[in-house]
Amino acid sequence: MLIVMFLCLLPRKPTRESFAISPVNNYDVTLWKSWHLQSVIAMCFYLRNDQFKLQMQLILKLLSFIFLVVFSAGVSPAAQIKLGQVLPGVSLTEFGKLNLEGEQINYVPWNSRELRGKVFTIYHLAGTRSAASLNDAFIDRLLEEQFDLLPGNPHQTFNIINLGDAMFGTSGIVQRTVEDRKRKYVVPGFALDKEGVIRNAWSLAPDSSAVIILNRSGKVVFFKDGQLSQAEIDQAIQMIKQNL
């Protein structure tokens, strides 16, 4: 009977539907598991009968272990972006990379292994207005330098927009905006991430923007998650020039 009461009192696992703005991430699942552990501890204090106390404690510990094993199995820890190393591998199968044929936009699957052979400036941002303007100063400087137009195409700007962070009901607007940008700026690459797969894989902050610069072998030579200072903008531009 106590076990039944215990299971009924447990909070439900957070679902994607319970979060209107961003998808469930590792933090949500970890928090949910901590609620279960707290419930286990609380139940132990309610067991006053010494005859059953030890047996029930063993049962509750076993249940706690099962919860941890079952619900941690589907959660893989996200990798960190580190200077001098290649980016953690990730791919997009929903939406993905935008290809422009005439005025028609087509989507193709994309994998981070494609970021090789030239210097890439990756601009990852949430599909929100605040994130889009967070690093305007850097983007203006990047356009001013015109790295993407150099002879031989040694550099490409690659924009990744996370629709998973877009406000409820605005994903379609963000998608159309990105498609219009692709039609206007043909050379830079664009990719749409429907579920925030890349943000989770690279441990990036939600509702933000990040700048990542890769050398020709795909190794990270600059990385900043959040707004760049003027000194960091100068450093990023210098790193691009050094690796061209």
Secondary structure, 3 states (H helix, E strand, C coil): CHHHHHHHHCCCCCCHHHCCCCCCCHHHHHHHHHHHHHHHHHHHHHCCCHHHHHHHHHHHHHHHHHHHHHHHCCCCCCCCCCCCCECCCCEEEEEEEEEEECCEEEEEEEEHHHCCCCEEEEEEEECCHHHHCCCHHHHHHHHHHCHHHCCCCCEEEEEEEEHHHCCCCCHHHHHHHHHHHHHHCCCCEEEEECCCHHHHHCCCCCCCEEEEEECCCCEEEEEEECCCCHHHHHHHHHHHHHHC
